[in-house]
Amino acid sequence: MPMPKSFPGETDPLANRFGSVIATVMSAAARVAGYVIYGFLRMIYRRDPAMIALFLGVPLAIALLVWLVLR
């Protein structure tokens, strides 16, 4: 189905909704990344080697498992 033509100053409502969803997802991802970085830096500051190893080891183990399954 062809896109309806929009007049100057008007935008496609579907594009606005899609942009809103993308912005919301990126905002949530940035917040999660901020919490993760904050937690990691706090662990480094407290010099807790067991937590640092766990923090780094779990994602590496998951990546290794995914790689083994997909290869």
Backbone atoms as SQL, in Angstrom:
CREATE TABLE atoms (id INTEGER PRIMARY KEY, chain TEXT, resi INTEGER, resn TEXT, atom TEXT, x REAL, y REAL, z REAL);
INSERT INTO atoms VALUES
  (1, 'A', 1, 'MET', 'N', 0.846, -1.170, 0.000),
  (2, 'A', 1, 'MET', 'CA', 0.000, 0.000, 0.000),
  (3, 'A', 1, 'MET', 'C', 0.893, 1.236, 0.000),
  (4, 'A', 2, 'PRO', 'N', 0.679, 2.149, -0.948),
  (5, 'A', 2, 'PRO', 'CA', 1.543, 3.335, -1.025),
  (6, 'A', 2, 'PRO', 'C', 1.292, 4.277, 0.154),
  (7, 'A', 3, 'MET', 'N', 2.359, 4.976, 0.509),
  (8, 'A', 3, 'MET', 'CA', 2.258, 5.948, 1.599),
  (9, 'A', 3, 'MET', 'C', 1.412, 7.136, 1.149),
  (10, 'A', 4, 'PRO', 'N', 0.516, 7.593, 1.999),
  (11, 'A', 4, 'PRO', 'CA', -0.244, 8.788, 1.621),
  (12, 'A', 4, 'PRO', 'C', 0.677, 10.006, 1.596),
  (13, 'A', 5, 'LYS', 'N', 0.417, 10.867, 0.647),
  (14, 'A', 5, 'LYS', 'CA', 1.231, 12.072, 0.545),
  (15, 'A', 5, 'LYS', 'C', 0.879, 13.009, 1.690),
  (16, 'A', 6, 'SER', 'N', 1.897, 13.611, 2.266),
  (17, 'A', 6, 'SER', 'CA', 1.643, 14.554, 3.352),
  (18, 'A', 6, 'SER', 'C', 1.885, 15.966, 2.853),
  (19, 'A', 7, 'PHE', 'N', 1.150, 16.863, 3.429),
  (20, 'A', 7, 'PHE', 'CA', 1.282, 18.262, 3.079),
  (21, 'A', 7, 'PHE', 'C', 2.449, 18.863, 3.846),
  (22, 'A', 8, 'PRO', 'N', 2.996, 19.987, 3.380),
  (23, 'A', 8, 'PRO', 'CA', 4.100, 20.616, 4.113),
  (24, 'A', 8, 'PRO', 'C', 3.697, 20.911, 5.563),
  (25, 'A', 9, 'GLY', 'N', 4.574, 20.547, 6.484),
  (26, 'A', 9, 'GLY', 'CA', 4.296, 20.756, 7.889),
  (27, 'A', 9, 'GLY', 'C', 3.645, 19.564, 8.565),
  (28, 'A', 10, 'GLU', 'N', 3.182, 18.601, 7.790),
  (29, 'A', 10, 'GLU', 'CA', 2.577, 17.396, 8.348),
  (30, 'A', 10, 'GLU', 'C', 3.574, 16.249, 8.255),
  (31, 'A', 11, 'THR', 'N', 3.463, 15.329, 9.172),
  (32, 'A', 11, 'THR', 'CA', 4.334, 14.163, 9.139),
  (33, 'A', 11, 'THR', 'C', 3.481, 12.910, 9.198),
  (34, 'A', 12, 'ASP', 'N', 4.086, 11.812, 8.825),
  (35, 'A', 12, 'ASP', 'CA', 3.402, 10.527, 8.836),
  (36, 'A', 12, 'ASP', 'C', 3.225, 10.050, 10.278),
  (37, 'A', 13, 'PRO', 'N', 2.005, 9.757, 10.726),
  (38, 'A', 13, 'PRO', 'CA', 1.810, 9.339, 12.118),
  (39, 'A', 13, 'PRO', 'C', 2.518, 8.032, 12.449),
  (40, 'A', 14, 'LEU', 'N', 2.626, 7.120, 11.485),
  (41, 'A', 14, 'LEU', 'CA', 3.318, 5.855, 11.731),
  (42, 'A', 14, 'LEU', 'C', 4.804, 6.105, 11.975),
  (43, 'A', 15, 'ALA', 'N', 5.397, 7.032, 11.219),
  (44, 'A', 15, 'ALA', 'CA', 6.807, 7.353, 11.421),
  (45, 'A', 15, 'ALA', 'C', 7.017, 7.982, 12.790),
  (46, 'A', 16, 'ASN', 'N', 6.099, 8.814, 13.226),
  (47, 'A', 16, 'ASN', 'CA', 6.220, 9.416, 14.548),
  (48, 'A', 16, 'ASN', 'C', 6.155, 8.354, 15.639),
  (49, 'A', 17, 'ARG', 'N', 5.252, 7.386, 15.484),
  (50, 'A', 17, 'ARG', 'CA', 5.115, 6.328, 16.478),
  (51, 'A', 17, 'ARG', 'C', 6.380, 5.465, 16.501),
  (52, 'A', 18, 'PHE', 'N', 6.898, 5.128, 15.339),
  (53, 'A', 18, 'PHE', 'CA', 8.115, 4.318, 15.260),
  (54, 'A', 18, 'PHE', 'C', 9.295, 5.065, 15.885),
  (55, 'A', 19, 'GLY', 'N', 9.412, 6.338, 15.608),
  (56, 'A', 19, 'GLY', 'CA', 10.482, 7.139, 16.201),
  (57, 'A', 19, 'GLY', 'C', 10.353, 7.222, 17.712),
  (58, 'A', 20, 'SER', 'N', 9.131, 7.300, 18.183),
  (59, 'A', 20, 'SER', 'CA', 8.902, 7.340, 19.625),
  (60, 'A', 20, 'SER', 'C', 9.313, 6.032, 20.280),
  (61, 'A', 21, 'VAL', 'N', 9.006, 4.916, 19.644),
  (62, 'A', 21, 'VAL', 'CA', 9.388, 3.605, 20.190),
  (63, 'A', 21, 'VAL', 'C', 10.903, 3.470, 20.219),
  (64, 'A', 22, 'ILE', 'N', 11.558, 3.855, 19.145),
  (65, 'A', 22, 'ILE', 'CA', 13.016, 3.775, 19.079),
  (66, 'A', 22, 'ILE', 'C', 13.645, 4.656, 20.154),
  (67, 'A', 23, 'ALA', 'N', 13.129, 5.864, 20.341),
  (68, 'A', 23, 'ALA', 'CA', 13.672, 6.764, 21.352),
  (69, 'A', 23, 'ALA', 'C', 13.482, 6.195, 22.759),
  (70, 'A', 24, 'THR', 'N', 12.338, 5.574, 23.008),
  (71, 'A', 24, 'THR', 'CA', 12.080, 4.988, 24.320),
  (72, 'A', 24, 'THR', 'C', 13.017, 3.818, 24.588),
  (73, 'A', 25, 'VAL', 'N', 13.214, 2.961, 23.599),
  (74, 'A', 25, 'VAL', 'CA', 14.112, 1.813, 23.752),
  (75, 'A', 25, 'VAL', 'C', 15.541, 2.282, 23.978),
  (76, 'A', 26, 'MET', 'N', 15.981, 3.272, 23.219),
  (77, 'A', 26, 'MET', 'CA', 17.347, 3.771, 23.387),
  (78, 'A', 26, 'MET', 'C', 17.533, 4.444, 24.745),
  (79, 'A', 27, 'SER', 'N', 16.504, 5.137, 25.224),
  (80, 'A', 27, 'SER', 'CA', 16.582, 5.761, 26.536),
  (81, 'A', 27, 'SER', 'C', 16.712, 4.709, 27.640),
  (82, 'A', 28, 'ALA', 'N', 15.920, 3.651, 27.535),
  (83, 'A', 28, 'ALA', 'CA', 15.994, 2.572, 28.530),
  (84, 'A', 28, 'ALA', 'C', 17.354, 1.886, 28.473),
  (85, 'A', 29, 'ALA', 'N', 17.868, 1.655, 27.278),
  (86, 'A', 29, 'ALA', 'CA', 19.174, 1.009, 27.132),
  (87, 'A', 29, 'ALA', 'C', 20.284, 1.892, 27.716),
  (88, 'A', 30, 'ALA', 'N', 20.188, 3.197, 27.509),
  (89, 'A', 30, 'ALA', 'CA', 21.200, 4.103, 28.064),
  (90, 'A', 30, 'ALA', 'C', 21.141, 4.100, 29.593),
  (91, 'A', 31, 'ARG', 'N', 19.935, 4.028, 30.150),
  (92, 'A', 31, 'ARG', 'CA', 19.811, 3.989, 31.607),
  (93, 'A', 31, 'ARG', 'C', 20.409, 2.702, 32.163),
  (94, 'A', 32, 'VAL', 'N', 20.128, 1.572, 31.519),
  (95, 'A', 32, 'VAL', 'CA', 20.686, 0.291, 31.962),
  (96, 'A', 32, 'VAL', 'C', 22.207, 0.320, 31.853),
  (97, 'A', 33, 'ALA', 'N', 22.721, 0.835, 30.743),
  (98, 'A', 33, 'ALA', 'CA', 24.172, 0.916, 30.569),
  (99, 'A', 33, 'ALA', 'C', 24.797, 1.794, 31.653),
  (100, 'A', 34, 'GLY', 'N', 24.123, 2.873, 32.009),
  (101, 'A', 34, 'GLY', 'CA', 24.633, 3.741, 33.071),
  (102, 'A', 34, 'GLY', 'C', 24.699, 3.032, 34.411),
  (103, 'A', 35, 'TYR', 'N', 23.652, 2.276, 34.740),
  (104, 'A', 35, 'TYR', 'CA', 23.656, 1.524, 35.992),
  (105, 'A', 35, 'TYR', 'C', 24.759, 0.462, 35.991),
  (106, 'A', 36, 'VAL', 'N', 24.953, -0.204, 34.861),
  (107, 'A', 36, 'VAL', 'CA', 25.991, -1.236, 34.770),
  (108, 'A', 36, 'VAL', 'C', 27.375, -0.614, 34.946),
  (109, 'A', 37, 'ILE', 'N', 27.625, 0.478, 34.267),
  (110, 'A', 37, 'ILE', 'CA', 28.930, 1.144, 34.383),
  (111, 'A', 37, 'ILE', 'C', 29.138, 1.649, 35.805),
  (112, 'A', 38, 'TYR', 'N', 28.093, 2.226, 36.400),
  (113, 'A', 38, 'TYR', 'CA', 28.193, 2.703, 37.777),
  (114, 'A', 38, 'TYR', 'C', 28.526, 1.552, 38.726),
  (115, 'A', 39, 'GLY', 'N', 27.838, 0.431, 38.573),
  (116, 'A', 39, 'GLY', 'CA', 28.101, -0.727, 39.422),
  (117, 'A', 39, 'GLY', 'C', 29.518, -1.252, 39.258),
  (118, 'A', 40, 'PHE', 'N', 29.968, -1.315, 38.015),
  (119, 'A', 40, 'PHE', 'CA', 31.316, -1.824, 37.758),
  (120, 'A', 40, 'PHE', 'C', 32.374, -0.895, 38.356),
  (121, 'A', 41, 'LEU', 'N', 32.211, 0.413, 38.160),
  (122, 'A', 41, 'LEU', 'CA', 33.174, 1.354, 38.716),
  (123, 'A', 41, 'LEU', 'C', 33.160, 1.331, 40.244),
  (124, 'A', 42, 'ARG', 'N', 31.986, 1.131, 40.821),
  (125, 'A', 42, 'ARG', 'CA', 31.907, 1.038, 42.279),
  (126, 'A', 42, 'ARG', 'C', 32.617, -0.203, 42.792),
  (127, 'A', 43, 'MET', 'N', 32.479, -1.324, 42.044),
  (128, 'A', 43, 'MET', 'CA', 33.194, -2.545, 42.435),
  (129, 'A', 43, 'MET', 'C', 34.702, -2.347, 42.351),
  (130, 'A', 44, 'ILE', 'N', 35.154, -1.666, 41.310),
  (131, 'A', 44, 'ILE', 'CA', 36.580, -1.403, 41.177),
  (132, 'A', 44, 'ILE', 'C', 37.058, -0.509, 42.319),
  (133, 'A', 45, 'TYR', 'N', 36.265, 0.499, 42.668),
  (134, 'A', 45, 'TYR', 'CA', 36.637, 1.405, 43.747),
  (135, 'A', 45, 'TYR', 'C', 36.754, 0.654, 45.076),
  (136, 'A', 46, 'ARG', 'N', 35.837, -0.270, 45.306),
  (137, 'A', 46, 'ARG', 'CA', 35.871, -1.045, 46.550),
  (138, 'A', 46, 'ARG', 'C', 36.896, -2.180, 46.507),
  (139, 'A', 47, 'ARG', 'N', 37.437, -2.425, 45.336),
  (140, 'A', 47, 'ARG', 'CA', 38.470, -3.462, 45.131),
  (141, 'A', 47, 'ARG', 'C', 38.002, -4.830, 45.606),
  (142, 'A', 48, 'ASP', 'N', 36.844, -5.220, 45.103),
  (143, 'A', 48, 'ASP', 'CA', 36.291, -6.531, 45.429),
  (144, 'A', 48, 'ASP', 'C', 36.562, -7.463, 44.247),
  (145, 'A', 49, 'PRO', 'N', 37.652, -8.230, 44.280),
  (146, 'A', 49, 'PRO', 'CA', 38.031, -9.029, 43.117),
  (147, 'A', 49, 'PRO', 'C', 37.017, -10.121, 42.772),
  (148, 'A', 50, 'ALA', 'N', 36.346, -10.681, 43.765),
  (149, 'A', 50, 'ALA', 'CA', 35.366, -11.737, 43.464),
  (150, 'A', 50, 'ALA', 'C', 34.193, -11.174, 42.659),
  (151, 'A', 51, 'MET', 'N', 33.708, -10.011, 43.035),
  (152, 'A', 51, 'MET', 'CA', 32.588, -9.402, 42.303),
  (153, 'A', 51, 'MET', 'C', 33.020, -8.942, 40.913),
  (154, 'A', 52, 'ILE', 'N', 34.235, -8.433, 40.799),
  (155, 'A', 52, 'ILE', 'CA', 34.730, -8.020, 39.483),
  (156, 'A', 52, 'ILE', 'C', 34.827, -9.235, 38.566),
  (157, 'A', 53, 'ALA', 'N', 35.351, -10.338, 39.090),
  (158, 'A', 53, 'ALA', 'CA', 35.453, -11.555, 38.286),
  (159, 'A', 53, 'ALA', 'C', 34.074, -12.065, 37.891),
  (160, 'A', 54, 'LEU', 'N', 33.126, -12.013, 38.808),
  (161, 'A', 54, 'LEU', 'CA', 31.761, -12.440, 38.500),
  (162, 'A', 54, 'LEU', 'C', 31.138, -11.520, 37.463),
  (163, 'A', 55, 'PHE', 'N', 31.353, -10.222, 37.621),
  (164, 'A', 55, 'PHE', 'CA', 30.791, -9.237, 36.705),
  (165, 'A', 55, 'PHE', 'C', 31.325, -9.436, 35.288),
  (166, 'A', 56, 'LEU', 'N', 32.590, -9.793, 35.170),
  (167, 'A', 56, 'LEU', 'CA', 33.180, -10.025, 33.853),
  (168, 'A', 56, 'LEU', 'C', 32.988, -11.453, 33.368),
  (169, 'A', 57, 'GLY', 'N', 32.936, -12.393, 34.293),
  (170, 'A', 57, 'GLY', 'CA', 32.869, -13.800, 33.918),
  (171, 'A', 57, 'GLY', 'C', 31.527, -14.239, 33.384),
  (172, 'A', 58, 'VAL', 'N', 30.448, -13.721, 33.948),
  (173, 'A', 58, 'VAL', 'CA', 29.113, -14.142, 33.508),
  (174, 'A', 58, 'VAL', 'C', 28.854, -13.766, 32.049),
  (175, 'A', 59, 'PRO', 'N', 29.085, -12.517, 31.626),
  (176, 'A', 59, 'PRO', 'CA', 28.875, -12.212, 30.203),
  (177, 'A', 59, 'PRO', 'C', 29.808, -13.004, 29.288),
  (178, 'A', 60, 'LEU', 'N', 31.035, -13.241, 29.726),
  (179, 'A', 60, 'LEU', 'CA', 31.946, -14.034, 28.898),
  (180, 'A', 60, 'LEU', 'C', 31.457, -15.476, 28.776),
  (181, 'A', 61, 'ALA', 'N', 30.938, -16.028, 29.861),
  (182, 'A', 61, 'ALA', 'CA', 30.410, -17.391, 29.816),
  (183, 'A', 61, 'ALA', 'C', 29.187, -17.468, 28.908),
  (184, 'A', 62, 'ILE', 'N', 28.328, -16.464, 28.968),
  (185, 'A', 62, 'ILE', 'CA', 27.155, -16.442, 28.091),
  (186, 'A', 62, 'ILE', 'C', 27.587, -16.319, 26.638),
  (187, 'A', 63, 'ALA', 'N', 28.547, -15.441, 26.359),
  (188, 'A', 63, 'ALA', 'CA', 29.045, -15.281, 24.988),
  (189, 'A', 63, 'ALA', 'C', 29.674, -16.577, 24.488),
  (190, 'A', 64, 'LEU', 'N', 30.427, -17.252, 25.336),
  (191, 'A', 64, 'LEU', 'CA', 31.034, -18.524, 24.950),
  (192, 'A', 64, 'LEU', 'C', 29.965, -19.566, 24.654),
  (193, 'A', 65, 'LEU', 'N', 28.937, -19.635, 25.467),
  (194, 'A', 65, 'LEU', 'CA', 27.861, -20.591, 25.248),
  (195, 'A', 65, 'LEU', 'C', 27.122, -20.304, 23.950),
  (196, 'A', 66, 'VAL', 'N', 26.828, -19.042, 23.688),
  (197, 'A', 66, 'VAL', 'CA', 26.165, -18.680, 22.432),
  (198, 'A', 66, 'VAL', 'C', 27.057, -19.032, 21.251),
  (199, 'A', 67, 'TRP', 'N', 28.336, -18.740, 21.360),
  (200, 'A', 67, 'TRP', 'CA', 29.257, -19.045, 20.263),
  (201, 'A', 67, 'TRP', 'C', 29.320, -20.550, 20.012),
  (202, 'A', 68, 'LEU', 'N', 29.372, -21.346, 21.066),
  (203, 'A', 68, 'LEU', 'CA', 29.420, -22.803, 20.905),
  (204, 'A', 68, 'LEU', 'C', 28.141, -23.350, 20.279),
  (205, 'A', 69, 'VAL', 'N', 27.006, -22.776, 20.636),
  (206, 'A', 69, 'VAL', 'CA', 25.736, -23.253, 20.087),
  (207, 'A', 69, 'VAL', 'C', 25.593, -22.861, 18.634),
  (208, 'A', 70, 'LEU', 'N', 26.035, -21.674, 18.265),
  (209, 'A', 70, 'LEU', 'CA', 25.818, -21.167, 16.914),
  (210, 'A', 70, 'LEU', 'C', 26.889, -21.551, 15.907),
  (211, 'A', 71, 'ARG', 'N', 27.986, -22.089, 16.339),
  (212, 'A', 71, 'ARG', 'CA', 29.034, -22.379, 15.357),
  (213, 'A', 71, 'ARG', 'C', 28.798, -23.645, 14.598);
